[in-house]
Amino acid sequence: MNEIKRGGMFPVISLKGLTGFVRSNKVPLAVTLLFVTGIILGTVTVTKRNEYILIKTAEIFKDYITVQTGQSLFALFMNSVFKFSIYIIVIYLLGLCAIGSPFICAVPLIRGLGAGLISGYLYSAYSLKGIGYCVLIMYPGLLVSLFAMMIGCSNGIAMSYDLLRCMGAERTGTDMGLKKYTSGFLVILAMTVAAALTDTICYALFMRFFKM
């Protein structure tokens, strides 16, 4: 049996184990950190009462709500598929570029920045009601899409780095291969469909409680 270190009633994570976990999951952790950083930056930007950004964010959000109100659930679902999958497609294309890794890292930051701007505006304009909208309608699908983005960024960076190595060596192909790379992203796109379904279900269940 494997030994488990314990401190009182709870297991204790050793520094070696934590270091190993970080090393083996560095790209997903980095993607999460960049996404969270973007949310913080966006939220702070709006809540600092930058009038121009606040007005523009309010206009975008209200236009978005107006469009949603007149759509069927199927149309809402398809729009959610588009808004989640577009980031995955961008990551896929950047992964096919030898110098695409830095730009791939920018995608979760930009995604988080957009979510942060909306979150900050909702809190500034609606207080607890805005937080409720974020928690019940905005974030569930977003979190599922973030998981898809983690995997996509990992694959994209690996492919980009592989292509970069090929340019400096006498190699005719990559370790991953285009077919395997593409099939992996098709699975990731299927995850964005799950994110869109979550987004649509949350809207259908909870939007009636929010008059924005």
C-alpha positions, -999 to +999 in steps of 0.1 A: +000+000+000+011+036-007+020+056+023+000+087+030+014+114+051-011+127+076-012+157+099-041+152+124-072+142+105-061+156+071-035+143+046-003+164+042+010+172+007+047+171+006+067+198-011+081+172-035+046+160-044+034+196-049+064+204-071+058+173-092+022+182-097+030+217-108+056+204-133+033+179-148+004+204-151+023+236-157+005+245-189-031+240-175-021+259-144-006+287-164-037+290-185-059+291-154-036+318-139-037+339-171-075+336-172-079+346-136-054+375-141-075+387-170-107+386-149-090+405-121-077+431-145-110+435-163-129+438-130-105+463-116-106+484-148-144+487-146-148+492-109-121+519-109-149+540-125-132+544-159-162+561-174-155+554-211-148+517-205-178+514-182-202+530-208-189+508-236-191+477-215-227+486-205-236+492-241-222+458-252-239+439-224-273+456-229-271+449-267-263+413-259-292+409-235-316+426-261-305+401-288-309+372-264-344+382-254-357+378-289-340+345-297-351+309-293-332+285-271-317+268-301-304+301-314-290+309-280-273+275-280-257+281-314-245+315-304-229+300-273-213+273-295-198+301-316-186+323-288-169+294-270-155+275-301-139+306-317-112+307-291-105+270-296-102+275-333-078+304-328-056+283-305-057+255-331-044+278-358-018+293-336-005+259-327+003+253-364+027+282-363+063+277-350+061+310-330+025+306-320+031+297-283+033+333-269+001+342-288-016+311-275-008+322-239-025+356-247-058+339-256-069+329-220-057+363-208-079+381-233-108+357-226-105+364-189-102+402-195-136+402-214-153+381-186-138+405-160-151+436-177-186+422-178-184+409-142-171+443-130-198+461-148-225+439-134-212+443-099-210+481-103-244+485-119-265+458-100-245+449-069-256+415-055-280+410-084-251+413-108-231+387-088-261+364-089-262+367-127-225+359-130-228+328-107-260+314-121-259+323-158-225+335-169-199+314-151-211+278-154-207+275-192-176+297-190-159+273-166-166+243-188-151+262-217-121+271-196-114+234-191-116+229-229-092+259-233-067+243-209-065+212-230-064+232-262-036+255-251-016+225-239-019+208-273-014+240-292+018+249-273+031+214-277+025+214-314+040+249-319+071+240-299+074+208-320+073+228-352+099+252-338+122+223-331+117+209-366+130+242-381+163+238-363+168+201-370+169+177-399+134+164-393+106+158-417+077+157-393+065+164-358+061+140-329+024+147-326+014+148-363-012+169-379-039+141-379-035+135-342-034+172-335-066+179-354-085+149-340-076+161-305-091+195-313-123+180-326-127+164-292-120+198-276-146+214-298-171+188-286-164+200-251-173+235-262-207+221-272-211+209-237-202+244-224-228+259-248-254+234-236-246+244-199-248+281-209-282+276-225-297+255-197-286+281-171-301+309-191-334+290-195-336+282-158-324+314-142-328+344-166-364+349-155-351+361-121-330+388-136-343+420-153-312+437-165 
